[in-house]
Amino acid sequence: MTTPSGQHVLIVEDDALIALELESTLSEAGYAVVGPAGSVRVALGCLADNGSLAGAVLDINLGDEDVFSVADALSSSRIPFLFLTGHSNAVLPSRHKKRPIVRKPYLPATLLATLAAAIDGHDR
């Protein structure tokens, strides 16, 4: 497994407390956090401004919008990501059904292992 030392990871999460917790968890593990972005517009801006993303963590519901346009942009850019959500797989569009999902509430170790696997799997 690759060590995260400085790999840039985008956080897309509209709940401020969860976003801060994610930022802390990822930073403590050695990732360089981009965001957190609380909307699709901000997330797409972060993606456009940061060409060196190693991965992303996406909440599905961002207020009154969903994150799937961000997922599509990441997919098009070949950037691995996972969904962090309380929803079931049924809400995922077919094009993203095989993406990793971490369920809320989550264990930090599970999140980190899933993110590392997504990034490592992408490098192969």
C-alpha positions as CSV (number, residue, x, y, z in Angstrom):
1,M,0.0,0.0,0.0
2,T,1.2,3.5,-0.9
3,T,1.9,5.9,1.9
4,P,-0.1,9.1,1.6
5,S,2.8,11.5,2.3
6,G,1.5,14.7,0.8
7,Q,-0.9,13.2,-1.7
8,H,-3.7,15.7,-2.4
9,V,-7.2,14.5,-1.6
10,L,-10.4,16.5,-2.3
11,I,-13.1,16.5,0.4
12,V,-16.6,17.2,-0.9
13,E,-18.9,17.4,2.2
14,D,-21.6,20.0,3.1
15,D,-21.8,19.2,6.8
16,A,-19.2,21.4,8.5
17,L,-18.6,19.0,11.4
18,I,-18.1,16.0,9.2
19,A,-15.9,18.0,6.9
20,L,-13.7,19.1,9.8
21,E,-13.5,15.5,11.0
22,L,-12.6,14.3,7.6
23,E,-10.0,17.0,7.2
24,S,-8.4,16.1,10.5
25,T,-8.4,12.3,9.8
26,L,-6.9,12.7,6.3
27,S,-4.3,15.3,7.5
28,E,-3.2,13.2,10.4
29,A,-2.8,10.2,8.0
30,G,-0.4,12.4,5.9
31,Y,-2.7,13.5,3.1
32,A,-2.8,17.1,1.9
33,V,-6.4,18.1,2.0
34,V,-8.0,20.1,-0.8
35,G,-11.3,21.7,0.3
36,P,-13.5,20.9,2.0
37,A,-16.0,21.8,-0.7
38,G,-19.6,22.1,0.3
39,S,-21.2,22.4,-3.1
40,V,-20.8,21.1,-6.6
41,R,-19.7,24.5,-7.9
42,V,-16.9,24.8,-5.3
43,A,-15.9,21.2,-5.8
44,L,-15.6,21.6,-9.6
45,G,-13.6,24.8,-8.9
46,C,-11.2,22.8,-6.6
47,L,-10.8,20.2,-9.3
48,A,-10.0,22.7,-12.0
49,D,-7.5,24.5,-9.7
50,N,-5.7,21.4,-8.5
51,G,-4.3,19.2,-11.2
52,S,-2.5,16.9,-8.8
53,L,-5.3,15.2,-7.0
54,A,-4.5,11.7,-5.9
55,G,-8.1,11.0,-4.9
56,A,-11.4,12.3,-3.5
57,V,-14.0,11.6,-0.8
58,L,-17.5,12.6,-1.9
59,D,-20.7,12.9,0.1
60,I,-23.6,12.1,-2.1
61,N,-26.1,14.8,-0.9
62,L,-24.9,18.4,-0.8
63,G,-27.8,20.3,0.4
64,D,-30.3,20.4,-2.5
65,E,-27.9,18.9,-5.1
66,D,-26.2,15.6,-5.6
67,V,-22.5,15.1,-6.2
68,F,-22.7,13.0,-9.4
69,S,-21.4,15.8,-11.7
70,V,-18.3,16.0,-9.5
71,A,-18.0,12.2,-9.7
72,D,-18.3,12.3,-13.5
73,A,-15.6,15.0,-13.7
74,L,-13.2,13.0,-11.4
75,S,-13.9,9.9,-13.5
76,S,-13.2,11.7,-16.7
77,S,-9.9,13.0,-15.2
78,R,-9.1,9.4,-14.1
79,I,-8.9,10.5,-10.4
80,P,-10.0,7.7,-8.0
81,F,-12.7,8.5,-5.4
82,L,-15.0,7.0,-2.9
83,F,-18.5,7.9,-1.7
84,L,-19.0,8.7,2.0
85,T,-22.7,8.5,2.6
86,G,-25.6,7.2,4.7
87,H,-27.4,6.1,1.6
88,S,-27.5,2.7,0.0
89,N,-26.0,1.7,-3.3
90,A,-29.5,2.1,-4.9
91,V,-29.0,5.9,-5.1
92,L,-25.9,5.5,-7.3
93,P,-26.2,5.9,-11.0
94,S,-25.2,2.8,-12.9
95,R,-22.0,4.5,-14.1
96,H,-20.8,4.7,-10.5
97,K,-22.2,1.5,-9.0
98,K,-18.7,-0.1,-8.7
99,R,-17.2,2.8,-6.9
100,P,-16.1,2.2,-3.3
101,I,-18.6,3.3,-0.6
102,V,-17.9,4.0,3.1
103,R,-21.1,4.3,5.2
104,K,-21.8,7.0,7.7
105,P,-21.2,6.8,10.5
106,Y,-17.7,5.5,9.6
107,L,-14.6,4.4,11.3
108,P,-11.5,6.5,10.4
109,A,-9.5,3.3,9.8
110,T,-12.1,2.1,7.3
111,L,-12.2,5.4,5.5
112,L,-8.4,5.5,5.2
113,A,-8.1,1.9,4.1
114,T,-10.8,2.3,1.4
115,L,-9.2,5.6,0.2
116,A,-5.7,4.0,0.0
117,A,-7.1,1.0,-1.8
118,A,-8.9,3.2,-4.4
119,I,-5.7,5.2,-5.0
120,D,-3.5,2.1,-5.1
121,G,-5.9,0.3,-7.4
122,H,-5.8,3.3,-9.7
123,D,-2.0,3.2,-9.9
124,R,-1.9,-0.3,-11.3
